[in-house]
Amino acid sequence: MTPFPLSSSTATEAERLRSLRLETCSAVLHRRDNAVRVARYALARAGRDPADRLAQVANHCDGWEVAIAPWDTMEMTDPVTRPQFARLLHAMRAGTLHGVMAPSRNDISTFAGIYEDTLHTIRAVGGFLGLVRDETEL
């Protein structure tokens, strides 16, 4: 439940992005016939401990094997240029990691265009993104 209503255009965009993410997740999981390996990922403000953000993901990995739990501390940069996120993309491309679990869309980007581009990049490398709080929640 959101603390205040989303505008209709924001809600529609959030629902579209949610659908895109869930379609990719579903496609990857349906191809898997063995263990699913994921990373818990968070974006933390510089100088802040990411442990609480990473802990938010711990109970939402659906019995999947958590391979690593990296974080980046760079503020609102394009996710694909963040060192640890780039490492996760490489691991998904190599097939050693199947997905990334994050607390919220904000750990990827608050900008809809960058977030959508990142979803397409994750799909292109064969992985998926899971979120604790989906795009329709503030």
C-alpha positions as CSV (number, residue, x, y, z in Angstrom):
1,M,0.0,0.0,0.0
2,T,1.4,3.4,-1.0
3,P,1.3,6.3,1.5
4,F,-0.4,8.5,-1.2
5,P,-1.9,7.6,-4.5
6,L,0.2,7.5,-7.6
7,S,-0.8,9.6,-10.5
8,S,-2.5,7.6,-13.3
9,S,0.4,8.1,-15.7
10,T,3.0,7.1,-13.0
11,A,0.9,4.1,-12.0
12,T,0.6,3.0,-15.7
13,E,4.3,3.3,-16.2
14,A,5.1,1.4,-13.0
15,E,2.7,-1.4,-14.0
16,R,4.3,-1.6,-17.5
17,L,7.8,-1.8,-16.0
18,R,6.6,-4.4,-13.5
19,S,5.1,-6.5,-16.3
20,L,8.4,-6.3,-18.3
21,R,10.4,-7.4,-15.3
22,L,8.0,-10.2,-14.4
23,E,7.9,-11.5,-18.0
24,T,11.7,-11.8,-18.0
25,C,11.8,-13.4,-14.6
26,S,9.2,-16.0,-15.7
27,A,11.0,-16.8,-18.9
28,V,14.3,-17.4,-17.1
29,L,12.7,-19.5,-14.3
30,H,10.8,-21.7,-16.8
31,R,14.1,-22.5,-18.6
32,R,15.7,-23.7,-15.3
33,D,15.5,-27.4,-14.5
34,N,18.1,-27.2,-11.7
35,A,19.1,-24.8,-8.9
36,V,18.6,-21.1,-9.4
37,R,21.6,-19.0,-8.4
38,V,20.9,-15.4,-7.5
39,A,22.8,-12.4,-6.0
40,R,21.4,-10.1,-3.4
41,Y,22.2,-6.6,-4.5
42,A,21.8,-3.2,-3.0
43,L,22.8,0.4,-3.7
44,A,23.9,2.2,-0.6
45,R,24.7,5.8,-0.1
46,A,28.4,6.6,0.2
47,G,29.6,5.9,3.7
48,R,26.5,4.0,4.7
49,D,26.4,0.3,5.6
50,P,24.4,-1.7,3.0
51,A,23.7,-4.5,5.5
52,D,20.1,-3.4,6.2
53,R,19.3,-3.2,2.5
54,L,20.8,-6.5,1.7
55,A,19.0,-8.1,4.7
56,Q,15.7,-6.9,3.2
57,V,16.3,-9.4,0.4
58,A,17.3,-12.3,2.5
59,N,13.8,-13.7,3.0
60,H,12.7,-13.2,-0.5
61,C,14.9,-15.5,-2.5
62,D,12.3,-18.3,-2.7
63,G,14.7,-21.1,-1.7
64,W,17.2,-20.1,-4.4
65,E,20.9,-20.4,-3.9
66,V,22.3,-17.0,-2.9
67,A,25.7,-17.0,-4.6
68,I,27.0,-13.5,-3.6
69,A,25.7,-10.3,-2.0
70,P,27.5,-7.3,-3.5
71,W,26.6,-3.7,-3.3
72,D,27.6,-0.4,-5.0
73,T,28.0,2.9,-3.2
74,M,28.0,5.1,-6.3
75,E,25.0,7.5,-6.2
76,M,22.4,7.6,-9.0
77,T,24.7,6.4,-11.9
78,D,23.7,4.2,-14.7
79,P,23.6,0.7,-13.2
80,V,25.6,-1.0,-16.0
81,T,28.6,1.3,-15.1
82,R,28.6,0.4,-11.4
83,P,31.4,-2.0,-10.7
84,Q,29.5,-4.7,-8.8
85,F,26.4,-4.5,-10.9
86,A,28.6,-4.9,-14.0
87,R,30.1,-7.9,-12.3
88,L,26.6,-9.4,-11.9
89,L,25.7,-8.8,-15.5
90,H,28.9,-10.6,-16.5
91,A,28.1,-13.5,-14.3
92,M,24.5,-13.7,-15.8
93,R,26.0,-13.6,-19.3
94,A,28.4,-16.4,-18.4
95,G,25.5,-18.5,-16.9
96,T,27.0,-18.7,-13.4
97,L,24.3,-16.5,-12.0
98,H,20.6,-16.5,-13.1
99,G,19.2,-13.4,-11.4
100,V,19.6,-10.5,-9.1
101,M,17.4,-9.7,-6.1
102,A,17.2,-6.1,-4.9
103,P,15.1,-4.4,-2.2
104,S,13.4,-2.0,-4.7
105,R,13.6,-0.4,-8.1
106,N,15.5,2.4,-6.4
107,D,18.5,0.1,-6.1
108,I,18.6,0.0,-9.9
109,S,17.4,3.5,-10.8
110,T,14.7,6.0,-9.9
111,F,14.7,7.1,-13.6
112,A,12.1,5.1,-15.6
113,G,14.2,5.2,-18.8
114,I,17.4,4.0,-17.2
115,Y,15.5,1.4,-15.2
116,E,13.8,0.1,-18.4
117,D,17.1,0.0,-20.3
118,T,18.6,-2.0,-17.4
119,L,15.8,-4.5,-17.5
120,H,16.4,-5.0,-21.2
121,T,20.2,-5.4,-20.5
122,I,19.5,-8.0,-17.9
123,R,17.1,-9.8,-20.3
124,A,19.8,-9.7,-23.1
125,V,22.4,-11.4,-20.9
126,G,19.9,-14.1,-19.9
127,G,19.1,-13.1,-16.4
128,F,16.3,-11.7,-14.4
129,L,15.7,-9.1,-11.7
130,G,13.6,-9.8,-8.6
131,L,12.4,-7.1,-6.2
132,V,11.2,-7.2,-2.6
133,R,8.9,-4.2,-3.3
134,D,7.6,-4.1,-6.9
135,E,7.5,-1.0,-9.1
136,T,3.9,-0.1,-8.1
137,E,5.0,0.5,-4.4
138,L,6.6,3.7,-3.3
